[in-house]
Amino acid sequence: MRMYDIIMKKRNGGELTREEIRFFIEGYTGGEIPDYQVSALMMAIYFQKMTEAETLALTMAMADSGDRLDLTGIHGIKVDKHSTGGVGDKTSLALAPMVAACGIPVAKMSGRGLGHTGGTIDKLESFPGFTTSLTTQQFIENVNRIGIAIMGQTADLAPADKKLYALRDVTATVDNMSLIASSIMSKKLAAGADAIVLDVKTGSGAFMKEESDARALAEEMVGIGKNAGRKTIAVISDMDQPLGYAVGNALEVKEAIETLMGRGPADFLELCLSLGSQMLIAGGKARGESEARQMLEAVIADGSALEKLAEFAEAQGSCREAVYRPELLPKAQIIRPVLSQASGYVDHIVCDEVGICSLLLGGGRETKESEIDLSVGLVLCKKAGDYVREGEALAMLHANDEGRADAAEKRYLAACRISDAPPRKNPFIKAVIA
């Protein structure tokens, strides 16, 4: 078998076999096939697309390219959740304790943020002493003991995907539905969950700007999961403005805690209830959405979800007190308003620009080596549809540097569109695909 023949076959519109796909994935991961040949194949795939069978074969080959996490030692049905990323997306911080409090074990691998999208691990490290550097044995023991554990992604989990993504990123071949879906699902399958719930974002702050593209990606991933023998559900949710009000690591942790105390933003709570319901159904704890929502609302009302977050923080090196006293989390030295330059309705907030504001303040990474400031970010005072008067605060900046705050303020004002009439309200949850 030759890589040259595989490239030519796909270039000419042929369908690659499972064996051909495994040959190039194994050869590339092992360093036997050079970048320039795989680049040529990626470009051929970009233009000729992949069939359902090819996409599944690529996903499974990448999932098998390294270690698979063995979660058989964890009691019960393991349900994983994955988000395609957005601004202010602190969902795992509240959702995982809610689901765990309902009796579904949460064994999750998460990553760090890069660019304008935040990472779950960075947010969790706002808790003093918190660590995600767990051994597999500690990971499994924590889930069996308290129902929840989150660890960092290991280098040996789907290494082919990591190598392939880095190549696609510099060869303009990222934007292909099969390549995106196989990248996400290879890691999820290798992570060992019995069922997978996907939060597919759409809007100005999401990777998929158009709802039709988000739906196509969701259907592709659900199809892969089904063909791989895993129960997979996708929820398509709005990311045309930040989720909730807080954007920035410690600020988002505080908002997640507020939500578990029953005082969370309506859109964030709705997403947690929607995703959590699908997780409870997939895990066999509820027969339908109505029952699942009642269970999730109950663990917020009786405080058991908040207590689960405290147990989780303590088990991974922090202290329970930081959950019940959020003022112990990192705080910025400068808090100042972004004042509206006009009166009217907030028509639109360019969501990814808000993420860049947080990045400018020091709350995100421009490169993997960048140090982040956990205390900085923004808290929105007005969202789309709200009325604002000239001179009234659109948002509060949390900063540790006046120059950074000036740059973020200018960017935020440019990201907010004010109009005379309220905008049309679109549904927050667009669809559920199972």
Contacts in CASP RR format, 6 or more apart in sequence:
PFRMAT RR
TARGET T0000
AUTHOR 0000-0000-0000
METHOD contacts of the structure
MODEL  1
MRMYDIIMKKRNGGELTREEIRFFIEGYTGGEIPDYQVSALMMAIYFQKM
TEAETLALTMAMADSGDRLDLTGIHGIKVDKHSTGGVGDKTSLALAPMVA
ACGIPVAKMSGRGLGHTGGTIDKLESFPGFTTSLTTQQFIENVNRIGIAI
MGQTADLAPADKKLYALRDVTATVDNMSLIASSIMSKKLAAGADAIVLDV
KTGSGAFMKEESDARALAEEMVGIGKNAGRKTIAVISDMDQPLGYAVGNA
LEVKEAIETLMGRGPADFLELCLSLGSQMLIAGGKARGESEARQMLEAVI
ADGSALEKLAEFAEAQGSCREAVYRPELLPKAQIIRPVLSQASGYVDHIV
CDEVGICSLLLGGGRETKESEIDLSVGLVLCKKAGDYVREGEALAMLHAN
DEGRADAAEKRYLAACRISDAPPRKNPFIKAVIA
1 19 0 8 1.000
1 20 0 8 1.000
1 23 0 8 1.000
3 23 0 8 1.000
3 24 0 8 1.000
3 33 0 8 1.000
3 37 0 8 1.000
3 41 0 8 1.000
4 37 0 8 1.000
6 16 0 8 1.000
6 20 0 8 1.000
6 23 0 8 1.000
6 24 0 8 1.000
6 41 0 8 1.000
7 37 0 8 1.000
7 40 0 8 1.000
7 41 0 8 1.000
7 44 0 8 1.000
9 16 0 8 1.000
9 20 0 8 1.000
10 16 0 8 1.000
10 41 0 8 1.000
10 44 0 8 1.000
10 45 0 8 1.000
10 48 0 8 1.000
11 40 0 8 1.000
11 44 0 8 1.000
11 48 0 8 1.000
13 44 0 8 1.000
13 48 0 8 1.000
14 48 0 8 1.000
15 51 0 8 1.000
15 53 0 8 1.000
15 54 0 8 1.000
16 50 0 8 1.000
16 54 0 8 1.000
16 57 0 8 1.000
17 57 0 8 1.000
18 53 0 8 1.000
18 57 0 8 1.000
18 61 0 8 1.000
21 54 0 8 1.000
21 57 0 8 1.000
21 58 0 8 1.000
21 61 0 8 1.000
22 57 0 8 1.000
22 61 0 8 1.000
24 33 0 8 1.000
24 38 0 8 1.000
24 41 0 8 1.000
25 58 0 8 1.000
25 61 0 8 1.000
25 62 0 8 1.000
25 65 0 8 1.000
25 160 0 8 1.000
26 61 0 8 1.000
26 65 0 8 1.000
27 33 0 8 1.000
28 38 0 8 1.000
28 160 0 8 1.000
28 163 0 8 1.000
28 164 0 8 1.000
29 65 0 8 1.000
29 66 0 8 1.000
29 159 0 8 1.000
29 160 0 8 1.000
29 163 0 8 1.000
35 167 0 8 1.000
38 164 0 8 1.000
38 167 0 8 1.000
39 167 0 8 1.000
39 171 0 8 1.000
39 173 0 8 1.000
42 164 0 8 1.000
42 167 0 8 1.000
42 168 0 8 1.000
42 171 0 8 1.000
42 173 0 8 1.000
42 179 0 8 1.000
43 171 0 8 1.000
43 173 0 8 1.000
45 173 0 8 1.000
45 176 0 8 1.000
45 178 0 8 1.000
45 179 0 8 1.000
46 173 0 8 1.000
46 175 0 8 1.000
46 176 0 8 1.000
46 179 0 8 1.000
49 176 0 8 1.000
49 177 0 8 1.000
49 178 0 8 1.000
50 58 0 8 1.000
50 176 0 8 1.000
50 178 0 8 1.000
50 179 0 8 1.000
52 223 0 8 1.000
52 227 0 8 1.000
54 178 0 8 1.000
55 178 0 8 1.000
55 181 0 8 1.000
55 182 0 8 1.000
55 220 0 8 1.000
55 224 0 8 1.000
56 224 0 8 1.000
56 227 0 8 1.000
56 228 0 8 1.000
58 178 0 8 1.000
58 179 0 8 1.000
58 182 0 8 1.000
58 186 0 8 1.000
59 181 0 8 1.000
59 182 0 8 1.000
59 185 0 8 1.000
59 186 0 8 1.000
59 189 0 8 1.000
59 224 0 8 1.000
59 228 0 8 1.000
60 186 0 8 1.000
60 189 0 8 1.000
60 228 0 8 1.000
61 160 0 8 1.000
62 158 0 8 1.000
62 160 0 8 1.000
62 161 0 8 1.000
62 164 0 8 1.000
62 182 0 8 1.000
62 183 0 8 1.000
62 186 0 8 1.000
63 158 0 8 1.000
63 185 0 8 1.000
63 186 0 8 1.000
63 187 0 8 1.000
63 189 0 8 1.000
63 190 0 8 1.000
64 190 0 8 1.000
65 158 0 8 1.000
65 159 0 8 1.000
65 160 0 8 1.000
65 161 0 8 1.000
66 156 0 8 1.000
66 157 0 8 1.000
66 158 0 8 1.000
66 159 0 8 1.000
66 160 0 8 1.000
66 190 0 8 1.000
67 154 0 8 1.000
67 156 0 8 1.000
67 157 0 8 1.000
67 190 0 8 1.000
68 157 0 8 1.000
68 189 0 8 1.000
68 190 0 8 1.000
68 192 0 8 1.000
69 109 0 8 1.000
69 136 0 8 1.000
69 157 0 8 1.000
69 190 0 8 1.000
69 191 0 8 1.000
69 192 0 8 1.000
70 136 0 8 1.000
70 192 0 8 1.000
71 78 0 8 1.000
71 107 0 8 1.000
71 140 0 8 1.000
71 192 0 8 1.000
71 193 0 8 1.000
73 140 0 8 1.000
73 144 0 8 1.000
74 105 0 8 1.000
74 107 0 8 1.000
74 140 0 8 1.000
74 143 0 8 1.000
74 144 0 8 1.000
75 105 0 8 1.000
75 144 0 8 1.000
76 105 0 8 1.000
77 104 0 8 1.000
77 105 0 8 1.000
77 194 0 8 1.000
77 195 0 8 1.000
77 282 0 8 1.000
77 283 0 8 1.000
77 284 0 8 1.000
78 105 0 8 1.000
78 107 0 8 1.000
78 192 0 8 1.000
78 193 0 8 1.000
78 194 0 8 1.000
78 195 0 8 1.000
79 99 0 8 1.000
79 104 0 8 1.000
79 106 0 8 1.000
79 193 0 8 1.000
79 194 0 8 1.000
79 195 0 8 1.000
79 196 0 8 1.000
79 197 0 8 1.000
79 279 0 8 1.000
79 282 0 8 1.000
79 283 0 8 1.000
80 107 0 8 1.000
80 108 0 8 1.000
80 188 0 8 1.000
80 191 0 8 1.000
80 192 0 8 1.000
80 193 0 8 1.000
80 195 0 8 1.000
80 196 0 8 1.000
80 197 0 8 1.000
81 91 0 8 1.000
81 92 0 8 1.000
81 95 0 8 1.000
81 96 0 8 1.000
81 108 0 8 1.000
81 196 0 8 1.000
81 197 0 8 1.000
81 198 0 8 1.000
81 199 0 8 1.000
81 275 0 8 1.000
81 276 0 8 1.000
81 279 0 8 1.000
82 184 0 8 1.000
82 188 0 8 1.000
82 196 0 8 1.000
82 197 0 8 1.000
82 198 0 8 1.000
82 199 0 8 1.000
83 89 0 8 1.000
83 91 0 8 1.000
83 92 0 8 1.000
83 198 0 8 1.000
83 199 0 8 1.000
83 201 0 8 1.000
84 184 0 8 1.000
84 198 0 8 1.000
84 199 0 8 1.000
84 200 0 8 1.000
84 201 0 8 1.000
84 206 0 8 1.000
84 207 0 8 1.000
84 208 0 8 1.000
84 214 0 8 1.000
84 217 0 8 1.000
85 117 0 8 1.000
85 118 0 8 1.000
85 199 0 8 1.000
85 201 0 8 1.000
85 206 0 8 1.000
85 207 0 8 1.000
85 239 0 8 1.000
86 116 0 8 1.000
86 117 0 8 1.000
86 118 0 8 1.000
86 201 0 8 1.000
86 205 0 8 1.000
86 206 0 8 1.000
86 239 0 8 1.000
86 243 0 8 1.000
86 351 0 8 1.000
87 116 0 8 1.000
87 117 0 8 1.000
87 205 0 8 1.000
87 239 0 8 1.000
87 242 0 8 1.000
87 243 0 8 1.000
87 247 0 8 1.000
87 351 0 8 1.000
87 352 0 8 1.000
87 354 0 8 1.000
87 355 0 8 1.000
87 358 0 8 1.000
88 118 0 8 1.000
88 242 0 8 1.000
88 243 0 8 1.000
88 244 0 8 1.000
88 246 0 8 1.000
88 247 0 8 1.000
88 248 0 8 1.000
88 252 0 8 1.000
88 355 0 8 1.000
89 117 0 8 1.000
89 118 0 8 1.000
89 201 0 8 1.000
89 239 0 8 1.000
89 243 0 8 1.000
90 123 0 8 1.000
90 243 0 8 1.000
90 246 0 8 1.000
90 252 0 8 1.000
90 253 0 8 1.000
90 255 0 8 1.000
90 256 0 8 1.000
90 268 0 8 1.000
91 199 0 8 1.000
91 243 0 8 1.000
91 268 0 8 1.000
91 271 0 8 1.000
91 272 0 8 1.000
91 275 0 8 1.000
92 108 0 8 1.000
92 110 0 8 1.000
92 120 0 8 1.000
92 150 0 8 1.000
93 120 0 8 1.000
93 123 0 8 1.000
93 124 0 8 1.000
93 252 0 8 1.000
93 253 0 8 1.000
93 256 0 8 1.000
93 309 0 8 1.000
94 256 0 8 1.000
94 259 0 8 1.000
94 260 0 8 1.000
94 268 0 8 1.000
94 272 0 8 1.000
94 305 0 8 1.000
94 309 0 8 1.000
95 272 0 8 1.000
95 275 0 8 1.000
95 276 0 8 1.000
95 279 0 8 1.000
96 106 0 8 1.000
96 108 0 8 1.000
96 148 0 8 1.000
96 150 0 8 1.000
96 312 0 8 1.000
97 148 0 8 1.000
97 260 0 8 1.000
97 305 0 8 1.000
97 306 0 8 1.000
97 308 0 8 1.000
97 309 0 8 1.000
97 312 0 8 1.000
98 260 0 8 1.000
98 272 0 8 1.000
98 276 0 8 1.000
98 296 0 8 1.000
98 299 0 8 1.000
98 300 0 8 1.000
98 305 0 8 1.000
98 308 0 8 1.000
99 106 0 8 1.000
99 276 0 8 1.000
99 279 0 8 1.000
99 280 0 8 1.000
99 296 0 8 1.000
100 106 0 8 1.000
100 146 0 8 1.000
100 147 0 8 1.000
100 148 0 8 1.000
100 308 0 8 1.000
100 312 0 8 1.000
101 299 0 8 1.000
101 304 0 8 1.000
101 305 0 8 1.000
101 307 0 8 1.000
101 308 0 8 1.000
102 280 0 8 1.000
102 285 0 8 1.000
102 295 0 8 1.000
102 296 0 8 1.000
102 299 0 8 1.000
103 147 0 8 1.000
103 285 0 8 1.000
104 279 0 8 1.000
104 280 0 8 1.000
104 283 0 8 1.000
104 285 0 8 1.000
105 143 0 8 1.000
105 144 0 8 1.000
105 147 0 8 1.000
105 148 0 8 1.000
106 143 0 8 1.000
106 147 0 8 1.000
106 148 0 8 1.000
106 149 0 8 1.000
106 150 0 8 1.000
107 139 0 8 1.000
107 140 0 8 1.000
107 143 0 8 1.000
107 148 0 8 1.000
107 149 0 8 1.000
107 193 0 8 1.000
108 149 0 8 1.000
108 150 0 8 1.000
108 151 0 8 1.000
108 191 0 8 1.000
109 150 0 8 1.000
109 151 0 8 1.000
109 152 0 8 1.000
109 153 0 8 1.000
109 154 0 8 1.000
109 157 0 8 1.000
109 187 0 8 1.000
109 191 0 8 1.000
110 119 0 8 1.000
110 120 0 8 1.000
110 121 0 8 1.000
110 124 0 8 1.000
110 132 0 8 1.000
110 150 0 8 1.000
110 151 0 8 1.000
110 152 0 8 1.000
110 153 0 8 1.000
111 119 0 8 1.000
111 120 0 8 1.000
111 121 0 8 1.000
111 152 0 8 1.000
111 153 0 8 1.000
112 118 0 8 1.000
112 119 0 8 1.000
112 121 0 8 1.000
112 122 0 8 1.000
112 365 0 8 1.000
112 368 0 8 1.000
113 119 0 8 1.000
113 121 0 8 1.000
113 122 0 8 1.000
113 364 0 8 1.000
113 365 0 8 1.000
114 365 0 8 1.000
114 368 0 8 1.000
115 359 0 8 1.000
115 364 0 8 1.000
115 365 0 8 1.000
115 366 0 8 1.000
116 205 0 8 1.000
116 352 0 8 1.000
116 355 0 8 1.000
116 356 0 8 1.000
116 358 0 8 1.000
116 359 0 8 1.000
116 364 0 8 1.000
117 355 0 8 1.000
118 248 0 8 1.000
118 249 0 8 1.000
118 364 0 8 1.000
120 150 0 8 1.000
121 132 0 8 1.000
121 150 0 8 1.000
121 152 0 8 1.000
122 249 0 8 1.000
122 364 0 8 1.000
122 372 0 8 1.000
122 374 0 8 1.000
123 248 0 8 1.000
123 249 0 8 1.000
123 250 0 8 1.000
123 252 0 8 1.000
123 253 0 8 1.000
124 130 0 8 1.000
124 132 0 8 1.000
124 150 0 8 1.000
124 253 0 8 1.000
124 316 0 8 1.000
125 131 0 8 1.000
125 132 0 8 1.000
125 249 0 8 1.000
125 374 0 8 1.000
126 249 0 8 1.000
126 250 0 8 1.000
126 253 0 8 1.000
126 329 0 8 1.000
126 330 0 8 1.000
126 374 0 8 1.000
127 253 0 8 1.000
127 313 0 8 1.000
127 318 0 8 1.000
127 319 0 8 1.000
127 322 0 8 1.000
127 323 0 8 1.000
127 329 0 8 1.000
128 318 0 8 1.000
128 319 0 8 1.000
128 322 0 8 1.000
128 328 0 8 1.000
129 317 0 8 1.000
129 318 0 8 1.000
130 313 0 8 1.000
130 316 0 8 1.000
130 317 0 8 1.000
130 318 0 8 1.000
131 316 0 8 1.000
131 317 0 8 1.000
132 150 0 8 1.000
132 151 0 8 1.000
132 152 0 8 1.000
132 316 0 8 1.000
133 151 0 8 1.000
133 152 0 8 1.000
134 142 0 8 1.000
134 149 0 8 1.000
134 151 0 8 1.000
134 316 0 8 1.000
138 149 0 8 1.000
139 149 0 8 1.000
139 151 0 8 1.000
140 149 0 8 1.000
142 148 0 8 1.000
142 149 0 8 1.000
142 315 0 8 1.000
142 316 0 8 1.000
143 149 0 8 1.000
145 315 0 8 1.000
146 308 0 8 1.000
146 311 0 8 1.000
146 312 0 8 1.000
146 315 0 8 1.000
147 308 0 8 1.000
148 308 0 8 1.000
148 311 0 8 1.000
148 312 0 8 1.000
149 312 0 8 1.000
149 315 0 8 1.000
149 316 0 8 1.000
150 312 0 8 1.000
150 316 0 8 1.000
153 187 0 8 1.000
155 162 0 8 1.000
157 187 0 8 1.000
157 190 0 8 1.000
157 191 0 8 1.000
158 186 0 8 1.000
158 187 0 8 1.000
158 190 0 8 1.000
160 186 0 8 1.000
161 182 0 8 1.000
161 183 0 8 1.000
161 186 0 8 1.000
161 187 0 8 1.000
164 179 0 8 1.000
164 183 0 8 1.000
165 174 0 8 1.000
165 183 0 8 1.000
167 173 0 8 1.000
168 174 0 8 1.000
168 179 0 8 1.000
173 179 0 8 1.000
174 180 0 8 1.000
177 213 0 8 1.000
177 216 0 8 1.000
177 217 0 8 1.000
177 220 0 8 1.000
178 220 0 8 1.000
180 207 0 8 1.000
180 217 0 8 1.000
180 220 0 8 1.000
181 217 0 8 1.000
181 220 0 8 1.000
181 221 0 8 1.000
181 224 0 8 1.000
182 224 0 8 1.000
184 198 0 8 1.000
184 221 0 8 1.000
185 196 0 8 1.000
185 221 0 8 1.000
185 224 0 8 1.000
185 225 0 8 1.000
185 228 0 8 1.000
188 196 0 8 1.000
189 225 0 8 1.000
189 228 0 8 1.000
189 230 0 8 1.000
193 230 0 8 1.000
194 230 0 8 1.000
194 231 0 8 1.000
194 283 0 8 1.000
195 230 0 8 1.000
195 231 0 8 1.000
195 232 0 8 1.000
195 233 0 8 1.000
195 279 0 8 1.000
195 282 0 8 1.000
195 283 0 8 1.000
196 225 0 8 1.000
196 230 0 8 1.000
196 231 0 8 1.000
196 232 0 8 1.000
196 233 0 8 1.000
197 232 0 8 1.000
197 233 0 8 1.000
197 234 0 8 1.000
197 235 0 8 1.000
197 275 0 8 1.000
197 276 0 8 1.000
197 278 0 8 1.000
197 279 0 8 1.000
197 282 0 8 1.000
198 218 0 8 1.000
198 221 0 8 1.000
198 222 0 8 1.000
198 232 0 8 1.000
198 233 0 8 1.000
198 234 0 8 1.000
198 235 0 8 1.000
199 234 0 8 1.000
199 235 0 8 1.000
199 237 0 8 1.000
199 271 0 8 1.000
199 275 0 8 1.000
200 208 0 8 1.000
200 214 0 8 1.000
200 217 0 8 1.000
200 218 0 8 1.000
200 221 0 8 1.000
200 234 0 8 1.000
200 235 0 8 1.000
200 236 0 8 1.000
200 237 0 8 1.000
201 207 0 8 1.000
201 208 0 8 1.000
201 214 0 8 1.000
201 236 0 8 1.000
201 237 0 8 1.000
201 238 0 8 1.000
201 239 0 8 1.000
202 208 0 8 1.000
202 209 0 8 1.000
202 210 0 8 1.000
202 211 0 8 1.000
202 213 0 8 1.000
202 214 0 8 1.000
202 236 0 8 1.000
202 237 0 8 1.000
202 238 0 8 1.000
202 239 0 8 1.000
202 240 0 8 1.000
202 430 0 8 1.000
203 209 0 8 1.000
203 210 0 8 1.000
203 211 0 8 1.000
203 214 0 8 1.000
203 238 0 8 1.000
203 239 0 8 1.000
203 240 0 8 1.000
203 351 0 8 1.000
204 239 0 8 1.000
204 240 0 8 1.000
204 241 0 8 1.000
204 348 0 8 1.000
204 350 0 8 1.000
204 351 0 8 1.000
204 352 0 8 1.000
205 239 0 8 1.000
205 240 0 8 1.000
205 351 0 8 1.000
205 352 0 8 1.000
205 355 0 8 1.000
206 214 0 8 1.000
206 239 0 8 1.000
206 351 0 8 1.000
208 214 0 8 1.000
208 217 0 8 1.000
211 236 0 8 1.000
211 430 0 8 1.000
214 236 0 8 1.000
214 430 0 8 1.000
215 236 0 8 1.000
215 430 0 8 1.000
215 431 0 8 1.000
215 433 0 8 1.000
218 234 0 8 1.000
218 236 0 8 1.000
218 431 0 8 1.000
218 433 0 8 1.000
219 234 0 8 1.000
219 433 0 8 1.000
221 232 0 8 1.000
221 234 0 8 1.000
222 232 0 8 1.000
222 233 0 8 1.000
222 234 0 8 1.000
222 433 0 8 1.000
222 434 0 8 1.000
223 232 0 8 1.000
224 232 0 8 1.000
225 232 0 8 1.000
226 232 0 8 1.000
231 282 0 8 1.000
232 434 0 8 1.000
233 278 0 8 1.000
233 282 0 8 1.000
233 432 0 8 1.000
233 433 0 8 1.000
233 434 0 8 1.000
234 432 0 8 1.000
234 433 0 8 1.000
234 434 0 8 1.000
235 271 0 8 1.000
235 274 0 8 1.000
235 275 0 8 1.000
235 278 0 8 1.000
235 429 0 8 1.000
235 431 0 8 1.000
235 432 0 8 1.000
235 433 0 8 1.000
236 429 0 8 1.000
236 430 0 8 1.000
236 431 0 8 1.000
236 432 0 8 1.000
236 433 0 8 1.000
237 271 0 8 1.000
237 274 0 8 1.000
237 428 0 8 1.000
237 429 0 8 1.000
237 430 0 8 1.000
238 267 0 8 1.000
238 426 0 8 1.000
238 427 0 8 1.000
238 428 0 8 1.000
238 429 0 8 1.000
238 430 0 8 1.000
239 351 0 8 1.000
240 348 0 8 1.000
240 349 0 8 1.000
240 351 0 8 1.000
240 384 0 8 1.000
240 426 0 8 1.000
241 348 0 8 1.000
241 349 0 8 1.000
241 351 0 8 1.000
241 354 0 8 1.000
241 383 0 8 1.000
241 384 0 8 1.000
242 349 0 8 1.000
242 351 0 8 1.000
242 354 0 8 1.000
242 355 0 8 1.000
242 380 0 8 1.000
242 383 0 8 1.000
243 267 0 8 1.000
243 268 0 8 1.000
243 271 0 8 1.000
244 255 0 8 1.000
244 264 0 8 1.000
244 265 0 8 1.000
244 267 0 8 1.000
244 268 0 8 1.000
244 380 0 8 1.000
244 383 0 8 1.000
245 255 0 8 1.000
245 265 0 8 1.000
245 379 0 8 1.000
245 380 0 8 1.000
245 381 0 8 1.000
245 383 0 8 1.000
246 252 0 8 1.000
246 254 0 8 1.000
246 255 0 8 1.000
246 377 0 8 1.000
246 378 0 8 1.000
246 379 0 8 1.000
246 380 0 8 1.000
247 354 0 8 1.000
247 355 0 8 1.000
247 357 0 8 1.000
247 358 0 8 1.000
247 377 0 8 1.000
247 378 0 8 1.000
247 379 0 8 1.000
247 380 0 8 1.000
248 358 0 8 1.000
248 363 0 8 1.000
248 376 0 8 1.000
248 377 0 8 1.000
248 378 0 8 1.000
248 398 0 8 1.000
249 330 0 8 1.000
249 363 0 8 1.000
249 372 0 8 1.000
249 374 0 8 1.000
249 375 0 8 1.000
249 377 0 8 1.000
250 329 0 8 1.000
250 330 0 8 1.000
250 331 0 8 1.000
250 374 0 8 1.000
250 375 0 8 1.000
251 377 0 8 1.000
251 378 0 8 1.000
251 379 0 8 1.000
251 398 0 8 1.000
253 326 0 8 1.000
253 329 0 8 1.000
254 326 0 8 1.000
254 329 0 8 1.000
255 264 0 8 1.000
255 265 0 8 1.000
255 268 0 8 1.000
256 309 0 8 1.000
257 306 0 8 1.000
257 309 0 8 1.000
257 323 0 8 1.000
257 326 0 8 1.000
258 264 0 8 1.000
258 326 0 8 1.000
259 265 0 8 1.000
259 268 0 8 1.000
259 269 0 8 1.000
259 272 0 8 1.000
259 300 0 8 1.000
260 300 0 8 1.000
260 303 0 8 1.000
260 305 0 8 1.000
260 306 0 8 1.000
260 309 0 8 1.000
261 300 0 8 1.000
261 303 0 8 1.000
261 306 0 8 1.000
262 269 0 8 1.000
262 300 0 8 1.000
262 301 0 8 1.000
267 428 0 8 1.000
270 428 0 8 1.000
270 429 0 8 1.000
271 428 0 8 1.000
271 429 0 8 1.000
272 296 0 8 1.000
273 293 0 8 1.000
273 296 0 8 1.000
273 297 0 8 1.000
274 429 0 8 1.000
274 432 0 8 1.000
276 292 0 8 1.000
276 296 0 8 1.000
277 286 0 8 1.000
277 288 0 8 1.000
277 289 0 8 1.000
277 292 0 8 1.000
277 293 0 8 1.000
277 296 0 8 1.000
278 292 0 8 1.000
278 432 0 8 1.000
278 434 0 8 1.000
280 286 0 8 1.000
280 292 0 8 1.000
280 295 0 8 1.000
280 296 0 8 1.000
281 287 0 8 1.000
281 288 0 8 1.000
281 289 0 8 1.000
281 292 0 8 1.000
285 292 0 8 1.000
285 295 0 8 1.000
286 292 0 8 1.000
286 295 0 8 1.000
296 305 0 8 1.000
299 305 0 8 1.000
299 308 0 8 1.000
300 306 0 8 1.000
306 323 0 8 1.000
306 324 0 8 1.000
309 323 0 8 1.000
310 320 0 8 1.000
310 323 0 8 1.000
310 324 0 8 1.000
311 320 0 8 1.000
313 319 0 8 1.000
313 320 0 8 1.000
313 322 0 8 1.000
313 323 0 8 1.000
314 320 0 8 1.000
321 328 0 8 1.000
322 328 0 8 1.000
322 329 0 8 1.000
330 374 0 8 1.000
330 375 0 8 1.000
331 375 0 8 1.000
331 398 0 8 1.000
332 373 0 8 1.000
332 375 0 8 1.000
332 376 0 8 1.000
332 377 0 8 1.000
332 398 0 8 1.000
332 399 0 8 1.000
332 400 0 8 1.000
333 399 0 8 1.000
333 400 0 8 1.000
334 397 0 8 1.000
334 398 0 8 1.000
334 399 0 8 1.000
334 400 0 8 1.000
334 401 0 8 1.000
334 402 0 8 1.000
334 405 0 8 1.000
335 396 0 8 1.000
335 397 0 8 1.000
335 398 0 8 1.000
335 399 0 8 1.000
336 396 0 8 1.000
336 397 0 8 1.000
336 399 0 8 1.000
336 405 0 8 1.000
336 409 0 8 1.000
337 381 0 8 1.000
337 393 0 8 1.000
337 394 0 8 1.000
337 395 0 8 1.000
337 396 0 8 1.000
337 397 0 8 1.000
338 378 0 8 1.000
338 393 0 8 1.000
338 394 0 8 1.000
338 395 0 8 1.000
338 396 0 8 1.000
338 397 0 8 1.000
338 409 0 8 1.000
338 412 0 8 1.000
338 413 0 8 1.000
339 391 0 8 1.000
339 392 0 8 1.000
339 393 0 8 1.000
339 394 0 8 1.000
340 382 0 8 1.000
340 388 0 8 1.000
340 389 0 8 1.000
340 390 0 8 1.000
340 391 0 8 1.000
340 392 0 8 1.000
340 393 0 8 1.000
340 394 0 8 1.000
340 416 0 8 1.000
340 418 0 8 1.000
341 390 0 8 1.000
341 391 0 8 1.000
341 413 0 8 1.000
341 418 0 8 1.000
342 390 0 8 1.000
342 418 0 8 1.000
343 387 0 8 1.000
343 388 0 8 1.000
343 389 0 8 1.000
343 390 0 8 1.000
343 418 0 8 1.000
344 387 0 8 1.000
344 388 0 8 1.000
344 389 0 8 1.000
344 418 0 8 1.000
344 419 0 8 1.000
344 420 0 8 1.000
345 385 0 8 1.000
345 386 0 8 1.000
345 387 0 8 1.000
345 388 0 8 1.000
345 418 0 8 1.000
345 419 0 8 1.000
345 420 0 8 1.000
345 421 0 8 1.000
345 422 0 8 1.000
345 423 0 8 1.000
346 382 0 8 1.000
346 383 0 8 1.000
346 384 0 8 1.000
346 385 0 8 1.000
346 386 0 8 1.000
346 387 0 8 1.000
346 388 0 8 1.000
346 394 0 8 1.000
346 416 0 8 1.000
346 417 0 8 1.000
346 418 0 8 1.000
346 423 0 8 1.000
347 384 0 8 1.000
347 385 0 8 1.000
347 417 0 8 1.000
347 418 0 8 1.000
347 419 0 8 1.000
347 422 0 8 1.000
347 423 0 8 1.000
348 384 0 8 1.000
348 416 0 8 1.000
348 417 0 8 1.000
348 423 0 8 1.000
349 380 0 8 1.000
349 383 0 8 1.000
349 384 0 8 1.000
349 415 0 8 1.000
349 416 0 8 1.000
349 417 0 8 1.000
350 414 0 8 1.000
350 415 0 8 1.000
350 416 0 8 1.000
350 417 0 8 1.000
353 411 0 8 1.000
353 412 0 8 1.000
353 414 0 8 1.000
353 415 0 8 1.000
354 378 0 8 1.000
354 380 0 8 1.000
354 412 0 8 1.000
354 415 0 8 1.000
356 411 0 8 1.000
357 377 0 8 1.000
357 378 0 8 1.000
357 397 0 8 1.000
357 408 0 8 1.000
357 411 0 8 1.000
357 412 0 8 1.000
357 415 0 8 1.000
358 364 0 8 1.000
358 376 0 8 1.000
358 377 0 8 1.000
358 378 0 8 1.000
358 408 0 8 1.000
359 365 0 8 1.000
359 366 0 8 1.000
360 404 0 8 1.000
360 407 0 8 1.000
360 408 0 8 1.000
360 411 0 8 1.000
361 373 0 8 1.000
361 376 0 8 1.000
361 377 0 8 1.000
361 378 0 8 1.000
361 397 0 8 1.000
361 398 0 8 1.000
361 399 0 8 1.000
361 401 0 8 1.000
361 404 0 8 1.000
361 405 0 8 1.000
361 408 0 8 1.000
362 372 0 8 1.000
362 373 0 8 1.000
362 376 0 8 1.000
362 377 0 8 1.000
362 404 0 8 1.000
363 372 0 8 1.000
363 373 0 8 1.000
363 374 0 8 1.000
363 376 0 8 1.000
363 377 0 8 1.000
364 370 0 8 1.000
364 372 0 8 1.000
365 372 0 8 1.000
373 400 0 8 1.000
375 398 0 8 1.000
375 400 0 8 1.000
376 398 0 8 1.000
376 399 0 8 1.000
376 400 0 8 1.000
376 404 0 8 1.000
377 397 0 8 1.000
377 398 0 8 1.000
377 399 0 8 1.000
377 408 0 8 1.000
378 395 0 8 1.000
378 396 0 8 1.000
378 397 0 8 1.000
378 398 0 8 1.000
378 408 0 8 1.000
378 412 0 8 1.000
379 395 0 8 1.000
379 396 0 8 1.000
379 398 0 8 1.000
380 394 0 8 1.000
380 395 0 8 1.000
381 392 0 8 1.000
381 393 0 8 1.000
381 394 0 8 1.000
381 395 0 8 1.000
381 396 0 8 1.000
382 388 0 8 1.000
382 392 0 8 1.000
382 393 0 8 1.000
382 394 0 8 1.000
382 395 0 8 1.000
384 423 0 8 1.000
385 422 0 8 1.000
385 423 0 8 1.000
385 425 0 8 1.000
387 422 0 8 1.000
388 394 0 8 1.000
388 418 0 8 1.000
394 412 0 8 1.000
394 413 0 8 1.000
394 416 0 8 1.000
395 412 0 8 1.000
397 405 0 8 1.000
397 408 0 8 1.000
397 409 0 8 1.000
397 412 0 8 1.000
399 405 0 8 1.000
399 408 0 8 1.000
END
